[in-house]
Amino acid sequence: MQEIEQGSSLTHDAYLRLKKNKLAMLSLYLLSALLILAVLTPWIAPYSYEQQDLELGASPPAVAHWFGTDVLGRDQLTRVLYGSRISLAVGLVATFVALCIGVLYGAIAGFVGGRVDQVMMRLVDVLYALPFAIFIILLTVVFGRSILLLFLAIGAVEWLTMARIIRGQVLSLKQQEFIQAATAMGQTRWQILRKHLIPNAIGPIVIYTTLTIPSVILLESFLSFLGLGIQPPQSSWGSLISYGVETMEEYPWLLVIPGLTLSLTLFSLNFLGDGLRDALDPRTSKD
Amino acid sequence: MLSFILKRLLSSIPVIFMVVLITFILVRLAPGGPFSDERKVPPIVLENLNKRYHLDDPVYVQFFDYIGNVLQGDFGPSFKYANRSVSEIIYSGLPITVELGLYALLVAIVIGITSGVIAALRPNTWQDYVPMSFSMLGICLPSFVLGPLLILIFGIWVQWLPVSGWGDAPFDKVLPSFTLGAAYAAYMARLSRGGMLDVMSQDYIRTARAKGLPNWLVVVRHGLNSGLAPVVTFAGPAAAGLLSGSFVVESVFQIPGMGRFYLQAAFNRDYTMILGTTIVFSVLIVLFNLLADILMVWMNPRLRHARN
């Protein structure tokens, strides 16, 4: 019980520090609102996803359609809401994939050490040198364009930095006395890794996860913008932007609104990540 | 120094080899050959096509044949453009992509480092806040949003700059270079600000000031050298990002560079074209990483001794 109490008080400290950072809190509120909207979309969207109004066609933002309508008379607000579901889902799931691979890989490399560590990190170095955007495009060519592949492919390329950070953490934690104590008490290496090393590295994990999500969302939008990511009838922010570009001369709001939504989300995630870093790890302040 | 460069050069060979191998395997794994879609081809014609492009050899023979040809600068025929070889397409597109990348890098370095250094010299004033807010904006506005927005504003509404093409009109390189460079300018501004802030509080800077050196000389002679180290570290990844960013910028501004050919190849399943462009892109990125490493060691004597 004591352990839990102490843990919660540390988290509470961090929370108090985070609360002082107004930009980070604003970002947190914005993101929570966005997440709730995205989850509730099927119930709160003003129109159904397929509904078209061909007679109306493209119309600027108005009372009936807050964000206007596209060339087929589809409500842009509804499309942006449904798009946010996909963009956020890809962001979260792919980051989770990256998190799992990265944490496990980094922890093992750092913990086992020696030659194993050298080989594992050399592999990471090699992978770093590869052009990833190109490889993901290649994967979409080979395996077809599916959302599942997108999750895996993006997750599979975003784990490298995570692995490096966790390895560094584990390496420095490993030297500390409580690990020696745990070894002396007869805990197995796996237990030490799971019970002591990973929980103690949780701060950097949280920080870096928050900073990975925006880069994953960006990567997905990038692919969808190029037509290689999410395929119609589904659409993410990236594909909405790419439709918007086609008709931006006549109907600029079709580009501006999804573009702004995407940018605002990335903005919030980056600010929240920075704020979390300051709150959870006061030693490394921002600049 | 020389032995370090040689060692790094040698160690990039296996990386490039792995890229070629992985790409080759992936492309071969792809379902459906280049001739399998669109119209049905009679079996005998298909057989002849396969023979002409050596697709009936065992895969490993194809692989080593391919390596041999690539080493001689021959990337084979394009599967989609019957009359053009991949090498021809690469030679026509690559200079444009590299030129675009260099301009973007120039934009990033000039705008990014200048504003970062200025911000670091006057921390927590408007000279700090204004460029840093813009840099946050630059990071969060992806090129596929920024590019169209710039086209909309400068090309269509006020009509100051041409919106597409490359080298046809006098100023048509401005918008693409800026679009591609903006995000990197933003990163460089943040990195150089952080680096300069660290350095300017060091003792040796105070010593330089104490001996009566004018402020700008302190900054130029003593500050920049180590203050910009984080920026140099970033140069390698930046180059990689600039090259893949060229996909978006080239398709938004309709520039006939490598990025556009790569995308077309991806849509068309043009095997040889994908292989060739991937290899060229990877070699470029590996070379840029190498350059960044060398530059870093050259700028920081401590690293030089550690590595030798």
HADDOCK unambig.tbl for C-alpha pairs under 7 A between the chains (distance, minus, plus):
assign (segid A and resid 126 and name CA) (segid B and resid 15 and name CA) 6.10 0.50 0.50
assign (segid A and resid 129 and name CA) (segid B and resid 286 and name CA) 5.92 0.50 0.50
assign (segid A and resid 130 and name CA) (segid B and resid 282 and name CA) 6.34 0.50 0.50
assign (segid A and resid 131 and name CA) (segid B and resid 240 and name CA) 6.59 0.50 0.50
assign (segid A and resid 131 and name CA) (segid B and resid 282 and name CA) 5.93 0.50 0.50
assign (segid A and resid 131 and name CA) (segid B and resid 285 and name CA) 7.00 0.50 0.50
assign (segid A and resid 133 and name CA) (segid B and resid 244 and name CA) 6.26 0.50 0.50
assign (segid A and resid 134 and name CA) (segid B and resid 244 and name CA) 6.96 0.50 0.50
assign (segid A and resid 134 and name CA) (segid B and resid 278 and name CA) 6.89 0.50 0.50
assign (segid A and resid 141 and name CA) (segid B and resid 266 and name CA) 5.95 0.50 0.50
assign (segid A and resid 141 and name CA) (segid B and resid 269 and name CA) 6.89 0.50 0.50
assign (segid A and resid 142 and name CA) (segid B and resid 26 and name CA) 6.54 0.50 0.50
assign (segid A and resid 142 and name CA) (segid B and resid 27 and name CA) 6.38 0.50 0.50
assign (segid A and resid 142 and name CA) (segid B and resid 29 and name CA) 6.59 0.50 0.50
assign (segid A and resid 142 and name CA) (segid B and resid 30 and name CA) 4.19 0.50 0.50
assign (segid A and resid 142 and name CA) (segid B and resid 31 and name CA) 6.77 0.50 0.50
assign (segid A and resid 143 and name CA) (segid B and resid 30 and name CA) 6.55 0.50 0.50
assign (segid A and resid 245 and name CA) (segid B and resid 148 and name CA) 6.38 0.50 0.50
assign (segid A and resid 249 and name CA) (segid B and resid 152 and name CA) 6.95 0.50 0.50
assign (segid A and resid 259 and name CA) (segid B and resid 145 and name CA) 5.76 0.50 0.50
assign (segid A and resid 263 and name CA) (segid B and resid 140 and name CA) 5.24 0.50 0.50
assign (segid A and resid 263 and name CA) (segid B and resid 141 and name CA) 5.44 0.50 0.50
assign (segid A and resid 266 and name CA) (segid B and resid 140 and name CA) 5.59 0.50 0.50
assign (segid A and resid 267 and name CA) (segid B and resid 140 and name CA) 5.46 0.50 0.50
assign (segid A and resid 287 and name CA) (segid B and resid 194 and name CA) 5.00 0.50 0.50
